[in-house]
Amino acid sequence: MSQPELQPTSSTTIPVSEQSTRLTASKQFYKKLAKNKAALAGAIIVSVFVLLALLAPAIAPYNPNTIDIANKLQTPSAEHWFGTDDKGRDILSRLLHGSRISLTVGVLSTLLGAAVGIVLGIVAGYYGRWIDSLIMRICDILLAFPGILLALAIVSILGASTTNVIIAIAFFAVPTFARIVRGSTLTVKKLEYIDAIRAMGATDFRIIFKHILPNIVSPIIVQSTLYIASAIITAAALSFLGMGTQPPDPEWGTMLSEGRSYIRQAPYITLFPGLVILVVVIGFNLFGDGLRDALDPKTRK
């Protein structure tokens, strides 16, 4: 019996060979990531804190904003595992609820900055010429300022609030993502298959978002993971200076600021928020480094 003729594959159908290649690449990625013990430790830390943030209202032993002056400055005990602050509020409950604020600020500011930076970077890298020069010079100007100072300036103009902190941190994330995406776009657009697709009449929009962007997503993911850690530190620093999340919201930087007056009398008020910030930042950095090693072909062994 003769074999039936093969029908042309539609543009929306993924060939079996391509599916197999993607499956093999995914297996290799997870295999390399699993071998990196530091990356696994970072992933566990991040997962634990994300879970705690999601379950904070259910597992927090006390209301984080309930003032109990009679029990202020209580040392860690069975009743208050991490002790109480100068207003009698349970530190553990405030840390759990504060994780929701800190992680939200870190993730949202990174997503917002990455979204704008990706668009600017891919436009600069793809079109080049004066558009590239204009965008990159603006990025150079923004990168000339230390991130925390730029964030302070923006929050000073917009006002102290959690929303404005997200905007400020996202603002100085834009040039970092734009430069990374531009460099990757310049590399990918020189490949022969991009020229072939363009010769077939594909629009710039289709080339950019269907053929270039999917091939530069790896460095974007790595940078996003690493930047979340930086965003959390910056948010905590702004709150510590009184320019971020305002009391009585239990943000980690705010907790550090409120406890500094009692650092000799009750050091645990600042100790536990500081440790939490340290562990979360280390977790994101370890996980980000692991993703970089697993995704970047230049670092694969």
C-alpha positions as a LaTeX table, in Angstrom:
\begin{tabular}{lrrr}
\hline
Residue & $x$ (\AA) & $y$ (\AA) & $z$ (\AA) \\
\hline
Met1 & 0.00 & 0.00 & 0.00 \\
Ser2 & 1.40 & 3.33 & $-0.98$ \\
Gln3 & 2.04 & 5.87 & 1.73 \\
Pro4 & $-0.29$ & 8.90 & 1.81 \\
Glu5 & 1.20 & 12.16 & 0.70 \\
Leu6 & 2.33 & 14.48 & 3.46 \\
Gln7 & 0.23 & 17.61 & 3.70 \\
Pro8 & 1.96 & 20.98 & 4.14 \\
Thr9 & 2.32 & 21.90 & 7.75 \\
Ser10 & 0.36 & 25.01 & 8.75 \\
Ser11 & 2.13 & 27.93 & 10.36 \\
Thr12 & 0.49 & 27.13 & 13.69 \\
Thr13 & 1.58 & 23.47 & 13.77 \\
Ile14 & 4.85 & 22.65 & 15.48 \\
Pro15 & 6.80 & 19.91 & 13.63 \\
Val16 & 7.50 & 16.71 & 15.53 \\
Ser17 & 11.25 & 17.25 & 15.22 \\
Glu18 & 10.93 & 20.72 & 16.75 \\
Gln19 & 8.79 & 19.36 & 19.58 \\
Ser20 & 11.42 & 16.69 & 20.24 \\
Thr21 & 14.19 & 19.29 & 20.24 \\
Arg22 & 12.32 & 21.47 & 22.72 \\
Leu23 & 11.61 & 18.47 & 24.96 \\
Thr24 & 15.28 & 17.47 & 24.92 \\
Ala25 & 16.36 & 21.02 & 25.72 \\
Ser26 & 13.91 & 21.16 & 28.63 \\
Lys27 & 15.22 & 17.88 & 30.02 \\
Gln28 & 18.79 & 19.12 & 29.77 \\
Phe29 & 17.84 & 22.36 & 31.50 \\
Tyr30 & 16.18 & 20.63 & 34.46 \\
Lys31 & 19.03 & 18.12 & 34.66 \\
Lys32 & 21.65 & 20.87 & 34.85 \\
Leu33 & 19.57 & 22.83 & 37.34 \\
Ala34 & 19.09 & 19.74 & 39.53 \\
Lys35 & 22.86 & 19.19 & 39.67 \\
Asn36 & 23.40 & 22.71 & 41.02 \\
Lys37 & 22.92 & 22.32 & 44.76 \\
Ala38 & 23.16 & 26.05 & 45.40 \\
Ala39 & 20.40 & 26.72 & 42.85 \\
Leu40 & 18.18 & 24.10 & 44.47 \\
Ala41 & 18.77 & 25.65 & 47.87 \\
Gly42 & 17.85 & 29.05 & 46.45 \\
Ala43 & 14.71 & 27.63 & 44.82 \\
Ile44 & 13.65 & 26.07 & 48.12 \\
Ile45 & 14.20 & 29.31 & 50.03 \\
Val46 & 12.21 & 31.32 & 47.47 \\
Ser47 & 9.42 & 28.73 & 47.39 \\
Val48 & 9.15 & 28.68 & 51.18 \\
Phe49 & 8.87 & 32.46 & 51.45 \\
Val50 & 6.35 & 32.65 & 48.61 \\
Leu51 & 4.27 & 29.98 & 50.37 \\
Leu52 & 4.53 & 31.81 & 53.70 \\
Ala53 & 3.44 & 35.04 & 52.01 \\
Leu54 & 0.42 & 33.38 & 50.46 \\
Leu55 & $-0.61$ & 31.71 & 53.73 \\
Ala56 & 0.27 & 34.62 & 56.03 \\
Pro57 & $-3.32$ & 35.51 & 56.99 \\
Ala58 & $-4.01$ & 31.89 & 57.92 \\
Ile59 & $-0.81$ & 30.98 & 59.79 \\
Ala60 & 0.09 & 34.28 & 61.50 \\
Pro61 & $-0.58$ & 33.76 & 65.24 \\
Tyr62 & $-1.68$ & 37.38 & 65.84 \\
Asn63 & $-2.97$ & 40.40 & 64.00 \\
Pro64 & 0.20 & 42.21 & 62.82 \\
Asn65 & $-1.15$ & 45.67 & 63.70 \\
Thr66 & $-2.76$ & 44.95 & 67.07 \\
Ile67 & $-1.12$ & 47.14 & 69.73 \\
Asp68 & $-0.65$ & 45.62 & 73.19 \\
Ile69 & 1.38 & 48.04 & 75.31 \\
Ala70 & 1.19 & 45.72 & 78.33 \\
Asn71 & 3.28 & 43.13 & 76.43 \\
Lys72 & 5.73 & 45.43 & 74.67 \\
Leu73 & 9.39 & 44.44 & 74.25 \\
Gln74 & 8.73 & 40.82 & 75.18 \\
Thr75 & 11.69 & 38.54 & 74.51 \\
Pro76 & 11.17 & 35.49 & 72.25 \\
Ser77 & 9.08 & 32.88 & 74.04 \\
Ala78 & 6.57 & 30.11 & 73.42 \\
Glu79 & 3.80 & 32.70 & 73.25 \\
His80 & 5.68 & 35.08 & 70.94 \\
Trp81 & 8.32 & 33.10 & 69.05 \\
Phe82 & 10.17 & 36.19 & 67.79 \\
Gly83 & 9.16 & 38.46 & 70.66 \\
Thr84 & 7.18 & 41.71 & 70.48 \\
Asp85 & 8.14 & 45.24 & 69.43 \\
Asp86 & 7.89 & 48.54 & 71.28 \\
Lys87 & 4.13 & 48.60 & 70.76 \\
Gly88 & 3.52 & 45.02 & 71.81 \\
Arg89 & 2.93 & 43.73 & 68.28 \\
Asp90 & 3.96 & 40.17 & 67.50 \\
Ile91 & 7.14 & 40.26 & 65.38 \\
Leu92 & 6.56 & 36.87 & 63.73 \\
Ser93 & 3.09 & 37.91 & 62.56 \\
Arg94 & 4.47 & 41.17 & 61.21 \\
Leu95 & 7.26 & 39.34 & 59.37 \\
Leu96 & 4.77 & 36.95 & 57.75 \\
His97 & 2.50 & 39.75 & 56.60 \\
Gly98 & 5.50 & 41.85 & 55.65 \\
Ser99 & 6.63 & 39.12 & 53.26 \\
Arg100 & 3.51 & 39.81 & 51.20 \\
Ile101 & 4.46 & 43.47 & 50.82 \\
Ser102 & 8.19 & 42.94 & 50.19 \\
Leu103 & 7.76 & 40.13 & 47.67 \\
Thr104 & 4.95 & 41.98 & 45.89 \\
Val105 & 7.09 & 45.10 & 45.56 \\
Gly106 & 10.05 & 43.05 & 44.31 \\
Val107 & 8.08 & 41.08 & 41.73 \\
Leu108 & 5.83 & 43.88 & 40.43 \\
Ser109 & 8.65 & 46.41 & 40.12 \\
Thr110 & 10.76 & 43.86 & 38.25 \\
Leu111 & 7.91 & 42.92 & 35.89 \\
Leu112 & 7.11 & 46.57 & 35.18 \\
Gly113 & 10.74 & 47.52 & 34.60 \\
Ala114 & 11.35 & 44.43 & 32.47 \\
Ala115 & 8.28 & 45.07 & 30.30 \\
Val116 & 9.37 & 48.62 & 29.44 \\
Gly117 & 13.03 & 47.66 & 29.12 \\
Ile118 & 12.27 & 44.75 & 26.78 \\
Val119 & 10.27 & 46.95 & 24.42 \\
Leu120 & 12.93 & 49.68 & 24.36 \\
Gly121 & 15.81 & 47.22 & 24.04 \\
Ile122 & 14.30 & 45.18 & 21.24 \\
Val123 & 13.29 & 48.30 & 19.30 \\
Ala124 & 16.80 & 49.75 & 19.70 \\
Gly125 & 18.51 & 46.53 & 18.68 \\
Tyr126 & 16.23 & 45.72 & 15.75 \\
Tyr127 & 15.93 & 49.13 & 14.10 \\
Gly128 & 19.31 & 50.59 & 15.08 \\
Arg129 & 20.44 & 53.97 & 13.72 \\
Trp130 & 19.16 & 57.09 & 15.48 \\
Ile131 & 16.53 & 55.16 & 17.45 \\
Asp132 & 19.23 & 52.95 & 18.93 \\
Ser133 & 21.44 & 55.95 & 19.73 \\
Leu134 & 18.61 & 57.88 & 21.38 \\
Ile135 & 17.41 & 55.00 & 23.57 \\
Met136 & 20.92 & 53.97 & 24.61 \\
Arg137 & 21.96 & 57.52 & 25.50 \\
Ile138 & 18.91 & 57.85 & 27.72 \\
Cys139 & 19.81 & 54.54 & 29.36 \\
Asp140 & 23.40 & 55.73 & 29.88 \\
Ile141 & 22.12 & 58.85 & 31.63 \\
Leu142 & 19.90 & 56.81 & 33.95 \\
Leu143 & 22.70 & 54.33 & 34.69 \\
Ala144 & 24.99 & 57.20 & 35.66 \\
Phe145 & 22.96 & 57.66 & 38.85 \\
Pro146 & 23.13 & 55.12 & 41.70 \\
Gly147 & 19.88 & 53.19 & 41.80 \\
Ile148 & 18.97 & 54.08 & 45.37 \\
Leu149 & 19.51 & 57.81 & 44.74 \\
Leu150 & 17.37 & 57.72 & 41.62 \\
Ala151 & 14.65 & 55.86 & 43.51 \\
Leu152 & 14.84 & 58.39 & 46.34 \\
Ala153 & 14.45 & 61.26 & 43.89 \\
Ile154 & 11.42 & 59.67 & 42.24 \\
Val155 & 9.73 & 58.83 & 45.55 \\
Ser156 & 10.44 & 62.35 & 46.79 \\
Ile157 & 8.56 & 63.72 & 43.79 \\
Leu158 & 5.69 & 61.22 & 43.80 \\
Gly159 & 5.33 & 60.83 & 47.56 \\
Ala160 & 6.02 & 58.00 & 50.00 \\
Ser161 & 3.83 & 54.95 & 49.36 \\
Thr162 & 4.13 & 51.33 & 48.32 \\
Thr163 & 2.83 & 52.07 & 44.82 \\
Asn164 & 5.35 & 54.85 & 44.28 \\
Val165 & 8.16 & 52.60 & 45.52 \\
Ile166 & 7.20 & 50.05 & 42.85 \\
Ile167 & 7.27 & 52.77 & 40.19 \\
Ala168 & 10.62 & 54.13 & 41.40 \\
Ile169 & 12.33 & 50.73 & 41.49 \\
Ala170 & 10.88 & 49.80 & 38.10 \\
Phe171 & 12.16 & 53.08 & 36.64 \\
Phe172 & 15.82 & 52.34 & 37.26 \\
Ala173 & 15.32 & 48.70 & 36.20 \\
Val174 & 14.43 & 49.82 & 32.67 \\
Pro175 & 17.97 & 50.68 & 31.41 \\
Thr176 & 19.40 & 47.43 & 32.74 \\
Phe177 & 16.86 & 45.29 & 30.91 \\
Ala178 & 17.03 & 47.50 & 27.80 \\
Arg179 & 20.79 & 47.01 & 27.43 \\
Ile180 & 20.57 & 43.24 & 27.93 \\
Val181 & 17.73 & 42.85 & 25.43 \\
Arg182 & 19.40 & 45.13 & 22.90 \\
Gly183 & 22.60 & 43.09 & 22.95 \\
Ser184 & 20.71 & 39.81 & 22.55 \\
Thr185 & 18.58 & 41.27 & 19.74 \\
Leu186 & 21.65 & 42.42 & 17.83 \\
Thr187 & 22.98 & 38.86 & 17.95 \\
Val188 & 19.76 & 37.11 & 16.93 \\
Lys189 & 18.76 & 39.48 & 14.10 \\
Lys190 & 22.02 & 38.69 & 12.27 \\
Leu191 & 21.14 & 35.00 & 11.98 \\
Glu192 & 20.31 & 33.66 & 8.53 \\
Tyr193 & 16.82 & 32.44 & 9.36 \\
Ile194 & 15.78 & 36.00 & 10.29 \\
Asp195 & 16.86 & 37.15 & 6.82 \\
Ala196 & 14.92 & 34.26 & 5.28 \\
Ile197 & 11.78 & 35.14 & 7.23 \\
Arg198 & 12.08 & 38.79 & 6.23 \\
Ala199 & 12.53 & 37.78 & 2.55 \\
Met200 & 9.28 & 35.80 & 2.77 \\
Gly201 & 7.44 & 39.01 & 3.58 \\
Ala202 & 7.06 & 38.75 & 7.35 \\
Thr203 & 6.28 & 42.03 & 9.10 \\
Asp204 & 8.63 & 43.57 & 11.65 \\
Phe205 & 6.06 & 42.93 & 14.39 \\
Arg206 & 5.95 & 39.21 & 13.55 \\
Ile207 & 9.73 & 38.93 & 13.32 \\
Ile208 & 10.26 & 40.70 & 16.64 \\
Phe209 & 7.64 & 39.01 & 18.77 \\
Lys210 & 7.52 & 35.53 & 17.20 \\
His211 & 11.10 & 34.90 & 16.18 \\
Ile212 & 13.43 & 37.22 & 18.08 \\
Leu213 & 11.82 & 37.61 & 21.51 \\
Pro214 & 11.38 & 33.84 & 22.16 \\
Asn215 & 15.08 & 33.36 & 21.44 \\
Ile216 & 16.29 & 35.99 & 23.92 \\
Val217 & 14.04 & 35.06 & 26.83 \\
Ser218 & 16.78 & 33.21 & 28.76 \\
Pro219 & 18.86 & 36.26 & 29.79 \\
Ile220 & 15.63 & 38.11 & 30.59 \\
Ile221 & 14.53 & 35.38 & 33.01 \\
Val222 & 17.93 & 35.29 & 34.69 \\
Gln223 & 18.13 & 39.05 & 35.06 \\
Ser224 & 14.57 & 39.20 & 36.40 \\
Thr225 & 15.33 & 36.64 & 39.09 \\
Leu226 & 18.46 & 38.47 & 40.18 \\
Tyr227 & 16.77 & 41.86 & 40.04 \\
Ile228 & 13.98 & 40.82 & 42.40 \\
Ala229 & 16.59 & 40.49 & 45.14 \\
Ser230 & 17.92 & 43.98 & 44.40 \\
Ala231 & 14.37 & 45.36 & 44.35 \\
Ile232 & 13.61 & 43.87 & 47.78 \\
Ile233 & 16.74 & 45.46 & 49.25 \\
Thr234 & 15.96 & 48.82 & 47.66 \\
Ala235 & 12.36 & 48.73 & 48.89 \\
Ala236 & 13.56 & 47.92 & 52.40 \\
Ala237 & 16.10 & 50.76 & 52.24 \\
Leu238 & 13.46 & 53.26 & 51.15 \\
Ser239 & 11.11 & 52.13 & 53.92 \\
Phe240 & 13.94 & 52.32 & 56.43 \\
Leu241 & 14.48 & 55.95 & 55.43 \\
Gly242 & 10.76 & 56.66 & 55.76 \\
Met243 & 10.25 & 57.05 & 52.00 \\
Gly244 & 8.60 & 53.70 & 51.30 \\
Thr245 & 5.76 & 51.73 & 52.81 \\
Gln246 & 4.32 & 53.73 & 55.68 \\
Pro247 & 3.46 & 52.48 & 59.20 \\
Pro248 & 1.56 & 50.61 & 60.46 \\
Asp249 & 2.01 & 48.33 & 57.41 \\
Pro250 & 4.53 & 45.63 & 58.41 \\
Glu251 & 7.17 & 46.05 & 55.71 \\
Trp252 & 10.60 & 44.59 & 56.57 \\
Gly253 & 12.49 & 47.86 & 56.09 \\
Thr254 & 9.94 & 49.71 & 58.21 \\
Met255 & 10.38 & 47.12 & 60.96 \\
Leu256 & 14.14 & 47.67 & 60.89 \\
Ser257 & 13.64 & 51.41 & 61.19 \\
Glu258 & 11.20 & 51.10 & 64.10 \\
Gly259 & 13.52 & 48.79 & 66.03 \\
Arg260 & 16.77 & 50.71 & 65.72 \\
Ser261 & 15.98 & 52.81 & 68.82 \\
Tyr262 & 15.85 & 49.59 & 70.87 \\
Ile263 & 18.82 & 47.81 & 69.35 \\
Arg264 & 20.59 & 47.54 & 72.71 \\
Gln265 & 17.54 & 46.87 & 74.86 \\
Ala266 & 15.75 & 44.51 & 72.44 \\
Pro267 & 18.06 & 43.57 & 69.53 \\
Tyr268 & 15.66 & 40.88 & 68.30 \\
Ile269 & 13.33 & 43.60 & 66.94 \\
Thr270 & 15.87 & 44.37 & 64.21 \\
Leu271 & 17.62 & 40.99 & 64.17 \\
Phe272 & 14.76 & 38.95 & 62.75 \\
Pro273 & 13.73 & 41.37 & 59.96 \\
Gly274 & 17.38 & 41.73 & 58.98 \\
Leu275 & 17.84 & 37.95 & 58.85 \\
Val276 & 14.70 & 37.52 & 56.77 \\
Ile277 & 15.88 & 40.09 & 54.22 \\
Leu278 & 19.30 & 38.44 & 54.12 \\
Val279 & 17.92 & 34.93 & 53.57 \\
Val280 & 15.44 & 35.98 & 50.88 \\
Val281 & 18.05 & 37.95 & 48.94 \\
Ile282 & 20.51 & 35.06 & 49.13 \\
Gly283 & 17.78 & 32.70 & 47.94 \\
Phe284 & 16.96 & 34.76 & 44.86 \\
Asn285 & 20.66 & 35.27 & 44.04 \\
Leu286 & 21.44 & 31.56 & 44.32 \\
Phe287 & 18.46 & 30.64 & 42.19 \\
Gly288 & 19.30 & 33.32 & 39.62 \\
Asp289 & 22.90 & 32.13 & 39.37 \\
Gly290 & 21.66 & 28.57 & 38.88 \\
Leu291 & 19.30 & 29.65 & 36.10 \\
Arg292 & 22.13 & 31.52 & 34.40 \\
Asp293 & 24.38 & 28.47 & 34.47 \\
Ala294 & 21.60 & 26.22 & 33.18 \\
Leu295 & 20.36 & 28.55 & 30.43 \\
Asp296 & 23.54 & 30.20 & 29.17 \\
Pro297 & 25.37 & 27.93 & 26.68 \\
Lys298 & 28.65 & 29.73 & 27.36 \\
Thr299 & 28.64 & 28.53 & 30.98 \\
Arg300 & 27.60 & 24.96 & 30.34 \\
Lys301 & 30.17 & 22.31 & 30.96 \\
\hline
\end{tabular}
